[in-house]
Amino acid sequence: MNGAVRLLLVEDDKRVARFIQKGLQAEYYSVDVAFDGQQGLEIAKVGTYDLVILDVLLPLRSGIEVCRQLREEKIQLPILMLTAKDSIEDRVQGLEVGADDYLVKPFAFEELVARVRSLLRRPKRIDIGQIVTVTDLTLDKNTHEVRRAGKLIQLTPREFSLLEYLMRYPDRVVSRTMIEEHVWGYTRDSLTNAVDVYIRRLRKKVNPPFHRKLISTIRGVGYRLKPEIMRR
């Protein structure tokens, strides 16, 4: 059933790597293995894979570095990160550099398989080269540039995706669940804090030092991108 699906596993613990590889092969996936970050990066760049399972703590190059480099080179295959760290900051860091999902060690193998299947079902990312504008805020999907009143705003890939979603529905209140589904591609209660973290970061970059706030919180409901009327 999954025979044509190729996965790349980057994991330096050879015992763990062999366990995961054998388990996924039993699910009829084709699995190649790299044991350090540099090797994993080189293989991912030249191979034709449907998904990468990437450990965070790796020799030579960390999983964070590998993920960042792949995204900088416009390689958009799904990336599932494996991490032994369970803090929200660590999870946000992985998502921020372009990972699609994360799984905290130790994990049940059944959950790994479920995450892989979920990511493989997601539609491929397509850059349609559109420019989206709301008042004095402009987002260019072709150049990945965001400007407000002509001033360039530096955003991470995940912040860019979140802002794009908000800008496509101006004046509309979007819930955390809607953001998880459309920006991350799935819903999980544990992501709620991550959404809050990204909204705060985005608000700090997009709102000040401008007089009008664009991103606001609707308490108990969600978030909205709408310019506030200045009060005298």
Backbone as CSV, one residue per row, in Angstrom:
resi,resn,N_x,N_y,N_z,CA_x,CA_y,CA_z,C_x,C_y,C_z
1,MET,0.835,-1.214,0.000,0.000,0.000,0.000,0.858,1.248,0.000
2,ASN,1.972,1.264,0.821,2.823,2.431,0.908,4.153,2.205,0.213
3,GLY,4.241,1.185,-0.644,5.511,0.801,-1.219,6.205,1.900,-1.984
4,ALA,5.459,2.820,-2.598,6.056,3.876,-3.397,6.466,5.077,-2.554
5,VAL,6.150,5.063,-1.272,6.442,6.204,-0.400,7.835,6.047,0.205
6,ARG,8.693,7.047,-0.022,10.068,6.995,0.466,10.247,7.964,1.629
7,LEU,10.807,7.435,2.717,11.057,8.235,3.909,12.552,8.295,4.182
8,LEU,13.003,9.419,4.722,14.387,9.557,5.177,14.366,9.747,6.682
9,LEU,15.063,8.878,7.398,15.174,8.964,8.847,16.587,9.430,9.197
10,VAL,16.685,10.523,9.954,17.988,11.043,10.393,18.042,10.911,11.906
11,GLU,18.780,9.918,12.386,18.820,9.579,13.812,20.198,8.990,14.125
12,ASP,20.917,9.578,15.098,22.281,9.129,15.381,22.333,7.895,16.283
13,ASP,21.282,7.632,17.034,21.250,6.433,17.867,20.895,5.253,16.962
14,LYS,21.891,4.422,16.665,21.692,3.370,15.670,20.647,2.341,16.097
15,ARG,20.572,2.077,17.385,19.561,1.124,17.852,18.154,1.679,17.639
16,VAL,17.968,2.944,17.984,16.666,3.581,17.766,16.357,3.662,16.277
17,ALA,17.372,4.015,15.493,17.172,4.150,14.049,16.740,2.823,13.421
18,ARG,17.391,1.733,13.813,17.031,0.439,13.244,15.624,0.016,13.664
19,PHE,15.271,0.335,14.909,13.927,-0.003,15.389,12.863,0.739,14.569
20,ILE,13.078,2.037,14.371,12.116,2.835,13.608,12.080,2.375,12.154
21,GLN,13.255,2.134,11.587,13.320,1.711,10.187,12.567,0.398,9.963
22,LYS,12.814,-0.577,10.816,12.143,-1.875,10.666,10.633,-1.751,10.857
23,GLY,10.239,-0.929,11.834,8.811,-0.738,12.076,8.104,-0.096,10.895
24,LEU,8.732,0.923,10.312,8.124,1.598,9.164,8.152,0.723,7.915
25,GLN,9.188,-0.076,7.783,9.219,-1.012,6.650,8.115,-2.049,6.766
26,ALA,7.786,-2.425,8.005,6.677,-3.347,8.227,5.340,-2.721,7.826
27,GLU,5.300,-1.363,7.793,4.108,-0.648,7.335,4.176,-0.379,5.831
28,TYR,5.165,-0.993,5.158,5.328,-0.915,3.711,5.853,0.435,3.214
29,TYR,6.616,1.129,4.056,7.324,2.324,3.623,8.757,1.950,3.273
30,SER,9.328,2.665,2.314,10.744,2.528,1.996,11.500,3.551,2.848
31,VAL,12.484,3.098,3.642,13.131,3.974,4.616,14.650,3.947,4.451
32,ASP,15.236,5.112,4.175,16.682,5.275,4.189,17.071,5.935,5.516
33,VAL,18.292,5.676,5.978,18.732,6.181,7.270,20.049,6.943,7.134
34,ALA,20.140,8.082,7.815,21.380,8.834,7.961,21.651,8.973,9.452
35,PHE,22.926,8.938,9.833,23.265,8.902,11.254,23.865,10.202,11.779
36,ASP,23.955,11.230,10.955,24.367,12.552,11.442,23.701,13.625,10.591
37,GLY,23.731,14.858,11.091,23.011,15.932,10.428,23.554,16.285,9.056
38,GLN,24.874,16.262,8.900,25.474,16.605,7.616,25.087,15.594,6.539
39,GLN,25.189,14.317,6.886,24.802,13.268,5.944,23.314,13.361,5.612
40,GLY,22.500,13.612,6.641,21.069,13.725,6.420,20.721,14.862,5.482
41,LEU,21.402,16.009,5.663,21.155,17.168,4.803,21.518,16.858,3.362
42,GLU,22.678,16.247,3.154,23.122,15.946,1.793,22.190,14.954,1.102
43,ILE,21.757,13.940,1.834,20.859,12.943,1.239,19.493,13.555,0.924
44,ALA,18.987,14.384,1.851,17.674,15.003,1.643,17.675,15.914,0.423
45,LYS,18.797,16.561,0.161,18.885,17.509,-0.954,18.932,16.822,-2.311
46,VAL,19.488,15.618,-2.358,19.644,14.959,-3.657,18.641,13.827,-3.874
47,GLY,18.053,13.332,-2.774,17.115,12.221,-2.893,15.700,12.692,-3.168
48,THR,14.876,11.755,-3.610,13.466,12.054,-3.849,12.673,11.393,-2.732
49,TYR,12.364,12.171,-1.708,11.667,11.637,-0.539,10.305,12.297,-0.383
50,ASP,9.420,11.570,0.261,8.087,12.103,0.534,8.003,12.740,1.910
51,LEU,8.962,12.392,2.806,8.925,12.915,4.174,10.272,12.636,4.847
52,VAL,10.667,13.540,5.756,11.891,13.365,6.540,11.525,13.278,8.017
53,ILE,12.043,12.277,8.699,11.929,12.171,10.154,13.286,12.582,10.709
54,LEU,13.324,13.674,11.451,14.582,14.334,11.776,14.750,14.518,13.280
55,ASP,15.774,13.864,13.839,16.077,14.049,15.254,16.677,15.432,15.459
56,VAL,16.460,16.028,16.622,16.992,17.369,16.901,18.467,17.303,17.280
57,LEU,18.832,16.411,18.191,20.205,16.326,18.688,21.010,15.366,17.826
58,LEU,21.797,15.937,16.900,22.565,15.146,15.948,24.021,15.603,15.914
59,PRO,24.947,14.704,15.587,26.341,15.114,15.383,26.478,15.958,14.113
60,LEU,27.519,16.781,14.070,27.921,17.602,12.925,26.957,18.752,12.642
61,ARG,25.693,18.466,12.482,24.660,19.496,12.307,23.436,19.087,13.104
62,SER,22.870,20.018,13.843,21.663,19.706,14.600,20.474,19.579,13.653
63,GLY,19.414,18.954,14.142,18.195,18.871,13.346,17.630,20.238,13.011
64,ILE,17.779,21.182,13.938,17.313,22.553,13.695,18.057,23.152,12.507
65,GLU,19.382,22.975,12.474,20.185,23.498,11.366,19.804,22.840,10.052
66,VAL,19.608,21.531,10.077,19.244,20.806,8.856,17.902,21.292,8.326
67,CYS,16.938,21.412,9.209,15.605,21.868,8.800,15.678,23.280,8.229
68,ARG,16.390,24.157,8.902,16.513,25.539,8.427,17.149,25.585,7.044
69,GLN,18.216,24.809,6.841,18.903,24.808,5.552,18.013,24.288,4.435
70,LEU,17.255,23.242,4.716,16.348,22.705,3.700,15.308,23.735,3.284
71,ARG,14.761,24.443,4.264,13.752,25.448,3.946,14.354,26.639,3.213
72,GLU,15.573,27.018,3.587,16.224,28.125,2.893,16.485,27.790,1.434
73,GLU,16.682,26.511,1.154,16.907,26.071,-0.224,15.597,25.687,-0.914
74,LYS,14.481,26.078,-0.307,13.144,25.899,-0.894,12.758,24.437,-1.067
75,ILE,13.314,23.560,-0.237,12.923,22.149,-0.247,11.761,21.996,0.729
76,GLN,10.574,21.740,0.210,9.353,21.838,0.999,8.748,20.490,1.381
77,LEU,9.522,19.420,1.357,8.957,18.148,1.777,8.640,18.171,3.271
78,PRO,7.630,17.426,3.716,7.243,17.449,5.130,8.380,16.984,6.030
79,ILE,8.516,17.632,7.188,9.553,17.293,8.156,8.904,17.051,9.513
80,LEU,9.131,15.848,10.043,8.677,15.489,11.386,9.910,15.451,12.287
81,MET,9.945,16.305,13.305,11.113,16.378,14.181,10.901,15.526,15.424
82,LEU,11.972,14.842,15.833,11.974,14.049,17.057,12.837,14.781,18.084
83,THR,12.308,14.998,19.269,13.057,15.732,20.281,12.865,15.116,21.658
84,ALA,13.933,15.169,22.444,13.857,14.696,23.828,13.423,15.813,24.757
85,LYS,13.265,17.023,24.215,12.890,18.184,25.018,11.409,18.479,24.840
86,ASP,10.722,18.714,25.944,9.270,18.872,25.883,8.812,20.289,26.223
87,SER,9.747,21.264,26.304,9.329,22.623,26.634,8.709,23.282,25.405
88,ILE,7.820,24.241,25.633,7.150,24.922,24.532,8.153,25.681,23.678
89,GLU,9.236,26.205,24.301,10.246,26.946,23.549,10.950,26.050,22.535
90,ASP,11.267,24.825,22.950,11.940,23.892,22.043,11.030,23.495,20.888
91,ARG,9.772,23.271,21.200,8.842,22.891,20.139,8.622,24.043,19.164
92,VAL,8.503,25.257,19.699,8.317,26.427,18.849,9.533,26.634,17.959
93,GLN,10.735,26.407,18.501,11.947,26.584,17.704,11.939,25.682,16.478
94,GLY,11.558,24.422,16.672,11.501,23.508,15.542,10.472,23.929,14.507
95,LEU,9.302,24.327,14.961,8.253,24.768,14.035,8.651,26.059,13.338
96,GLU,9.379,26.901,14.061,9.755,28.204,13.531,10.705,28.094,12.342
97,VAL,11.583,27.110,12.346,12.520,26.964,11.230,11.913,26.183,10.067
98,GLY,10.663,25.747,10.227,9.971,25.136,9.094,9.540,23.705,9.260
99,ALA,9.712,23.116,10.452,9.228,21.746,10.659,7.699,21.724,10.613
100,ASP,7.149,20.608,10.191,5.697,20.492,10.068,5.046,19.886,11.310
101,ASP,5.805,19.097,12.052,5.267,18.466,13.255,6.444,18.055,14.122
102,TYR,6.180,17.727,15.379,7.216,17.269,16.289,6.654,16.123,17.112
103,LEU,7.569,15.298,17.609,7.185,14.175,18.452,8.216,14.072,19.561
104,VAL,7.746,14.058,20.806,8.644,14.056,21.956,9.000,12.625,22.348
105,LYS,10.306,12.371,22.529,10.783,11.067,23.001,10.583,10.950,24.504
106,PRO,10.292,9.762,25.010,9.965,8.534,24.272,8.534,8.583,23.745
107,PHE,8.279,7.934,22.644,6.951,7.944,22.047,6.528,6.521,21.703
108,ALA,5.242,6.330,21.577,4.719,5.044,21.124,4.891,4.958,19.612
109,PHE,5.332,3.823,19.115,5.562,3.688,17.677,4.280,3.941,16.883
110,GLU,3.139,3.548,17.454,1.858,3.766,16.774,1.606,5.254,16.548
111,GLU,2.054,6.083,17.489,1.867,7.526,17.317,2.764,8.056,16.203
112,LEU,3.982,7.543,16.110,4.873,7.939,15.020,4.237,7.623,13.670
113,VAL,3.698,6.423,13.538,3.059,6.028,12.282,1.870,6.944,11.973
114,ALA,1.095,7.283,13.004,-0.063,8.160,12.803,0.378,9.544,12.327
115,ARG,1.474,10.071,12.911,1.978,11.383,12.484,2.475,11.333,11.042
116,VAL,3.176,10.268,10.693,3.675,10.129,9.330,2.512,10.101,8.338
117,ARG,1.505,9.300,8.643,0.350,9.215,7.743,-0.357,10.549,7.609
118,SER,-0.484,11.269,8.727,-1.147,12.571,8.710,-0.398,13.558,7.826
119,LEU,0.925,13.598,7.955,1.720,14.526,7.149,1.685,14.160,5.671
120,LEU,1.680,12.871,5.375,1.648,12.443,3.974,0.304,12.752,3.314
121,ARG,-0.741,12.867,4.128,-2.070,13.191,3.568,-2.215,14.673,3.260
122,ARG,-1.354,15.485,3.834,-1.492,16.932,3.639,-1.193,17.305,2.203
123,PRO,-1.902,18.314,1.672,-1.636,18.741,0.298,-0.246,19.348,0.167
124,LYS,0.340,19.218,-1.009,1.656,19.786,-1.263,1.592,21.311,-1.195
125,ARG,2.687,21.898,-0.733,2.747,23.358,-0.658,2.959,23.926,-2.057
126,ILE,2.178,24.929,-2.359,2.282,25.561,-3.672,2.430,27.064,-3.485
127,ASP,3.469,27.619,-4.098,3.677,29.058,-4.052,2.999,29.677,-5.258
128,ILE,1.922,30.398,-5.053,1.141,30.927,-6.163,1.563,32.341,-6.555
129,GLY,2.567,32.901,-5.866,3.109,34.191,-6.257,2.150,35.354,-6.098
130,GLN,1.249,35.290,-5.122,0.279,36.349,-4.941,0.786,37.427,-4.002
131,ILE,0.264,38.603,-4.185,0.517,39.713,-3.269,-0.781,40.023,-2.542
132,VAL,-0.729,40.008,-1.216,-1.908,40.268,-0.397,-1.687,41.588,0.338
133,THR,-2.696,42.450,0.309,-2.569,43.767,0.939,-3.763,44.043,1.836
134,VAL,-3.477,44.504,3.044,-4.504,44.973,3.972,-4.024,46.318,4.510
135,THR,-4.752,47.356,4.190,-4.380,48.748,4.490,-2.942,48.990,4.036
136,ASP,-2.022,49.307,4.964,-0.638,49.608,4.572,0.287,48.406,4.750
137,LEU,-0.284,47.203,4.963,0.495,45.976,5.142,0.433,45.146,3.863
138,THR,1.608,44.764,3.340,1.687,44.007,2.092,2.515,42.752,2.291
139,LEU,1.995,41.634,1.806,2.692,40.348,1.883,2.848,39.803,0.475
140,ASP,4.079,39.506,0.096,4.386,39.002,-1.235,4.810,37.536,-1.122
141,LYS,3.977,36.618,-1.599,4.286,35.193,-1.508,5.412,34.800,-2.439
142,ASN,5.633,35.578,-3.485,6.679,35.237,-4.439,8.069,35.520,-3.872
143,THR,8.230,36.666,-3.213,9.531,37.047,-2.651,9.629,36.750,-1.161
144,HIS,8.501,36.382,-0.543,8.418,36.149,0.902,8.818,37.395,1.681
145,GLU,8.403,38.544,1.174,8.663,39.806,1.861,7.360,40.363,2.419
146,VAL,7.472,40.961,3.597,6.340,41.640,4.226,6.763,43.075,4.505
147,ARG,5.923,44.012,4.123,6.220,45.419,4.372,4.996,46.107,4.953
148,ARG,5.255,47.034,5.836,4.189,47.890,6.341,4.610,49.338,6.183
149,ALA,3.801,50.101,5.461,4.114,51.488,5.131,5.489,51.568,4.474
150,GLY,5.805,50.549,3.662,7.066,50.515,2.946,8.236,49.970,3.741
151,LYS,8.056,49.749,5.038,9.140,49.265,5.890,9.154,47.742,5.899
152,LEU,10.329,47.146,5.622,10.460,45.698,5.572,10.388,45.103,6.978
153,ILE,9.571,44.034,7.131,9.418,43.348,8.409,9.981,41.935,8.261
154,GLN,10.942,41.587,9.107,11.565,40.271,9.044,10.720,39.254,9.810
155,LEU,10.289,38.192,9.124,9.473,37.155,9.741,10.097,35.784,9.517
156,THR,9.869,34.886,10.455,10.264,33.495,10.270,9.250,32.837,9.317
157,PRO,9.575,31.670,8.745,8.619,31.010,7.846,7.251,30.765,8.481
158,ARG,7.223,30.364,9.771,5.947,30.080,10.412,5.173,31.370,10.679
159,GLU,5.881,32.430,11.062,5.223,33.722,11.253,4.639,34.208,9.931
160,PHE,5.365,34.001,8.850,4.895,34.402,7.522,3.602,33.672,7.174
161,SER,3.571,32.365,7.401,2.373,31.576,7.095,1.180,32.012,7.932
162,LEU,1.440,32.305,9.207,0.370,32.751,10.093,-0.173,34.098,9.641
163,LEU,0.721,35.023,9.313,0.269,36.346,8.867,-0.510,36.240,7.564
164,GLU,-0.043,35.406,6.664,-0.756,35.230,5.393,-2.188,34.756,5.633
165,TYR,-2.355,33.808,6.552,-3.694,33.304,6.844,-4.587,34.402,7.404
166,LEU,-4.049,35.189,8.331,-4.831,36.288,8.904,-5.187,37.324,7.841
167,MET,-4.246,37.604,6.941,-4.485,38.637,5.927,-5.489,38.193,4.875
168,ARG,-5.632,36.905,4.680,-6.587,36.426,3.684,-8.032,36.523,4.189
169,TYR,-8.184,36.741,5.489,-9.525,36.874,6.062,-9.578,38.121,6.945
170,PRO,-9.337,39.291,6.370,-9.363,40.525,7.176,-10.758,40.765,7.751
171,ASP,-10.766,41.303,8.942,-12.007,41.610,9.676,-12.709,40.366,10.205
172,ARG,-12.178,39.196,9.911,-12.808,37.956,10.372,-12.061,37.428,11.596
173,VAL,-12.793,36.998,12.606,-12.183,36.407,13.794,-11.868,34.946,13.497
174,VAL,-10.608,34.562,13.684,-10.200,33.169,13.463,-9.806,32.566,14.809
175,SER,-10.252,31.366,15.067,-9.984,30.700,16.344,-8.616,30.019,16.327
176,ARG,-8.166,29.596,17.510,-6.911,28.862,17.584,-6.999,27.563,16.769
177,THR,-8.153,26.900,16.846,-8.334,25.652,16.108,-8.209,25.881,14.604
178,MET,-8.787,26.959,14.111,-8.697,27.278,12.683,-7.248,27.525,12.275
179,ILE,-6.499,28.214,13.140,-5.091,28.479,12.841,-4.306,27.180,12.805
180,GLU,-4.541,26.299,13.780,-3.840,25.018,13.814,-4.107,24.215,12.543
181,GLU,-5.365,24.216,12.110,-5.741,23.424,10.940,-5.151,23.989,9.649
182,HIS,-5.138,25.323,9.511,-4.730,25.925,8.241,-3.252,26.291,8.172
183,VAL,-2.628,26.574,9.307,-1.214,26.953,9.308,-0.321,25.761,9.620
184,TRP,-0.751,24.936,10.611,0.039,23.756,10.957,-0.445,22.503,10.233
185,GLY,-1.690,22.509,9.819,-2.207,21.380,9.063,-2.855,20.305,9.898
186,TYR,-2.973,20.498,11.207,-3.631,19.530,12.071,-4.021,20.240,13.349
187,THR,-4.808,19.564,14.173,-5.277,20.135,15.422,-4.783,19.297,16.575
188,ARG,-4.210,19.969,17.577,-3.832,19.290,18.797,-3.892,20.280,19.936
189,ASP,-4.473,19.869,21.055,-4.645,20.787,22.165,-3.325,21.370,22.634
190,SER,-2.235,20.560,22.582,-0.949,21.019,23.085,-0.345,22.125,22.232
191,LEU,-0.906,22.366,21.038,-0.391,23.431,20.193,-0.968,24.791,20.563
192,THR,-1.978,24.818,21.426,-2.633,26.082,21.758,-1.628,27.115,22.233
193,ASN,-0.704,26.742,23.130,0.294,27.676,23.611,1.212,28.140,22.493
194,ALA,1.538,27.240,21.564,2.388,27.612,20.444,1.716,28.689,19.597
195,VAL,0.417,28.557,19.362,-0.316,29.571,18.596,-0.249,30.910,19.324
196,ASP,-0.441,30.889,20.624,-0.367,32.124,21.412,1.004,32.768,21.304
197,VAL,2.047,31.935,21.368,3.417,32.447,21.264,3.636,33.129,19.918
198,TYR,3.182,32.496,18.844,3.372,33.076,17.523,2.565,34.360,17.331
199,ILE,1.366,34.388,17.860,0.556,35.608,17.750,1.249,36.756,18.464
200,ARG,1.786,36.496,19.660,2.493,37.553,20.395,3.705,38.056,19.614
201,ARG,4.466,37.132,19.061,5.643,37.530,18.286,5.254,38.342,17.061
202,LEU,4.210,37.888,16.379,3.761,38.566,15.170,3.230,39.949,15.496
203,ARG,2.488,40.049,16.596,1.939,41.337,17.003,3.047,42.348,17.285
204,LYS,4.114,41.887,17.943,5.225,42.789,18.266,5.927,43.296,17.013
205,LYS,5.927,42.502,15.967,6.603,42.898,14.735,5.728,43.750,13.819
206,VAL,4.437,43.459,13.810,3.532,44.111,12.856,2.886,45.369,13.429
207,ASN,2.567,45.371,14.723,1.865,46.521,15.305,2.768,47.727,15.558
208,PRO,3.749,47.658,16.469,4.609,48.815,16.688,5.642,48.903,15.558
209,PRO,6.144,50.108,15.269,5.868,51.380,15.957,4.736,52.171,15.300
210,PHE,3.866,51.469,14.590,2.809,52.145,13.851,1.674,52.557,14.789
211,HIS,0.983,53.598,14.407,-0.059,54.159,15.276,-1.280,53.242,15.356
212,ARG,-1.596,52.589,14.262,-2.782,51.737,14.247,-2.406,50.280,14.428
213,LYS,-3.077,49.605,15.349,-2.843,48.184,15.557,-3.618,47.385,14.512
214,LEU,-2.979,46.356,13.988,-3.644,45.521,12.996,-4.113,44.192,13.582
215,ILE,-3.299,43.589,14.436,-3.633,42.268,14.988,-4.168,42.436,16.403
216,SER,-5.371,41.981,16.617,-5.990,42.106,17.936,-6.517,40.758,18.412
217,THR,-6.660,40.635,19.721,-7.184,39.411,20.333,-8.638,39.626,20.730
218,ILE,-9.482,38.717,20.337,-10.883,38.739,20.757,-11.000,37.700,21.861
219,ARG,-11.041,38.169,23.082,-10.935,37.283,24.243,-11.969,36.155,24.209
220,GLY,-11.469,34.936,24.387,-12.335,33.773,24.435,-12.790,33.274,23.072
221,VAL,-12.397,33.985,22.008,-12.855,33.602,20.662,-11.679,33.300,19.735
222,GLY,-10.759,34.265,19.605,-9.634,34.067,18.696,-8.928,35.363,18.383
223,TYR,-8.547,35.530,17.125,-7.749,36.681,16.716,-8.322,37.282,15.439
224,ARG,-8.012,38.573,15.238,-8.516,39.260,14.047,-7.484,40.243,13.546
225,LEU,-7.339,40.324,12.234,-6.489,41.323,11.623,-7.389,42.436,11.105
226,LYS,-7.388,43.532,11.810,-8.244,44.657,11.477,-7.662,45.920,12.080
227,PRO,-7.501,46.972,11.304,-6.945,48.207,11.877,-7.901,48.830,12.874
228,GLU,-7.351,49.223,14.019,-8.153,49.895,15.028,-8.252,51.387,14.715
229,ILE,-9.407,51.962,14.995,-9.604,53.382,14.795,-8.939,54.142,15.929
230,MET,-8.100,55.084,15.587,-7.406,55.839,16.616,-8.360,56.724,17.374
231,ARG,-8.242,56.728,18.712,-9.067,57.591,19.554,-8.279,58.831,19.922
232,ARG,-8.919,59.962,19.779,-8.257,61.236,20.119,-8.502,61.565,21.587
